[in-house]
Amino acid sequence: MTFRDRTTNVDALRSWRGDVEADYIYTTGVAGERFFTELRDTGRILAAHCEACERTYLPPRMYCEKCLGPLSDWRPVRGPATVEAVTIASVDAHGNRPPEPEVWAVLRWRGIHGGLVHRLAVPPKQAKPGLKVHPVLRPAGSRVGNITDILYFAP
């Protein structure tokens, strides 16, 4: 009997009829915890640097992707981000249409591997790759330690 013959009888398959609850909590991990704590407390975006490979990673990691060595050197990200790719969202995550379309971008910094995806505070027609932008943060007292502490990126 072939694999195909065995699985054509749906009644012979083992299955679960009904709902399966899948509750979980996704933690940020050690690197993410430090990244978000620094963002909340000082308003700085940190990247992890590998001394052996001379690579800097954002989002920060605990280990270098190239040499697999531990990353213990953390550095503030300096200078503007460069918009690498843009998308215009006219429907939110819940399927609703916001009053104005939102502009989202892939952002990269010179000399850093990786980057961030975040909102841009520019009209859709002005959102283009190559645009230089800086983060605009929530006021210090209202930061909570997550990515929404960065309100948006603006030219």
C-alpha positions in Angstrom: 0.0 0.0 0.0 1.4 3.4 -0.9 1.3 6.6 1.2 -1.4 8.0 -1.1 -3.6 4.9 -0.7 -3.4 5.1 3.1 -4.4 8.7 3.4 -7.3 8.9 1.0 -9.7 7.5 3.6 -10.4 10.5 5.8 -12.1 8.5 8.4 -9.0 6.5 8.9 -6.9 9.6 9.8 -6.5 10.5 13.4 -8.0 13.9 14.0 -9.3 16.2 16.7 -12.6 17.8 16.2 -13.2 21.0 18.1 -11.2 23.9 19.3 -7.6 23.7 20.6 -6.6 26.6 22.8 -3.1 27.8 22.3 -2.2 30.4 24.9 1.4 31.6 24.9 3.6 34.4 25.9 6.3 35.5 23.6 9.3 36.9 25.5 11.8 39.3 24.1 14.8 37.4 25.4 17.9 38.8 27.0 18.9 41.0 24.0 15.4 42.3 23.5 14.9 43.1 27.1 18.1 45.2 27.2 17.1 46.9 23.9 13.6 47.9 25.1 14.8 48.9 28.6 17.4 51.2 27.1 14.8 52.6 24.7 12.4 53.3 27.6 14.9 54.7 30.0 17.2 56.7 27.8 15.5 57.0 24.5 18.5 55.4 22.7 18.3 52.7 20.1 21.1 50.1 20.8 22.7 47.6 18.5 25.0 44.7 19.5 28.5 44.6 18.1 30.8 41.7 17.4 34.4 42.6 18.2 35.8 39.6 16.3 33.9 40.1 13.0 33.3 43.9 13.3 29.6 43.4 12.6 26.9 45.4 14.3 23.4 44.0 14.6 20.0 45.7 14.9 17.8 44.3 16.3 20.5 43.3 18.8 21.3 39.6 19.2 23.1 37.6 21.8 25.4 35.8 19.3 27.1 36.8 16.1 25.5 35.3 12.9 28.9 35.0 11.3 31.3 33.6 13.9 28.7 32.5 16.5 30.6 34.4 19.2 28.8 36.1 22.1 27.9 39.7 21.6 28.6 41.7 24.8 29.5 45.1 23.2 26.4 47.3 22.9 26.5 50.6 21.0 24.0 53.4 20.4 22.8 53.6 16.8 23.9 57.0 15.4 22.9 59.0 12.4 19.8 58.9 10.4 18.1 55.7 9.1 17.7 55.3 5.4 14.4 54.1 4.0 15.1 51.0 2.0 11.5 49.9 1.1 8.1 51.5 1.6 4.5 50.2 1.7 1.2 52.1 2.2 -1.3 50.5 4.5 -4.9 51.5 3.8 -6.4 48.7 6.0 -5.3 48.1 9.6 -4.6 44.8 11.3 -8.3 44.4 12.2 -9.5 45.0 8.6 -10.6 48.5 9.3 -9.8 51.5 7.0 -8.0 54.3 9.0 -8.9 57.9 8.2 -5.5 58.3 6.4 -3.3 55.6 5.0 -0.3 54.7 7.0 3.2 54.7 5.6 5.5 51.8 6.7 9.1 51.3 5.8 12.1 49.0 6.2 14.8 51.2 7.8 18.5 50.6 7.8 21.5 52.3 9.3 24.9 52.6 7.7 27.3 49.9 8.9 24.6 47.9 10.7 23.3 44.5 9.7 19.6 44.3 9.9 17.2 47.2 10.6 13.7 48.0 11.7 10.3 48.1 10.2 8.3 51.1 11.4 5.9 53.9 10.6 7.0 57.0 8.6 5.5 60.4 9.3 5.4 61.5 5.6 2.6 61.7 3.1 2.5 58.6 0.9 3.8 60.4 -2.2 6.9 61.6 -0.3 7.8 58.1 1.0 10.6 56.8 -1.2 13.6 54.6 -0.8 16.7 56.7 0.1 14.8 59.1 2.4 16.8 59.9 5.5 14.8 59.7 8.7 15.2 60.0 12.5 13.1 58.4 15.3 10.5 60.5 17.2 9.9 59.0 20.6 7.2 59.2 23.2 7.9 61.6 26.1 10.2 60.0 28.6 7.5 59.6 31.3 5.1 57.8 29.1 7.5 55.2 27.6 6.7 51.6 28.5 9.6 49.6 27.0 8.3 48.3 23.6 8.6 49.3 20.0 5.7 51.7 20.2 7.9 54.0 22.3 9.1 55.0 18.9 6.1 56.9 17.6 7.4 57.1 14.0 10.3 58.1 11.9 10.4 61.6 10.3 12.7 63.3 7.9 
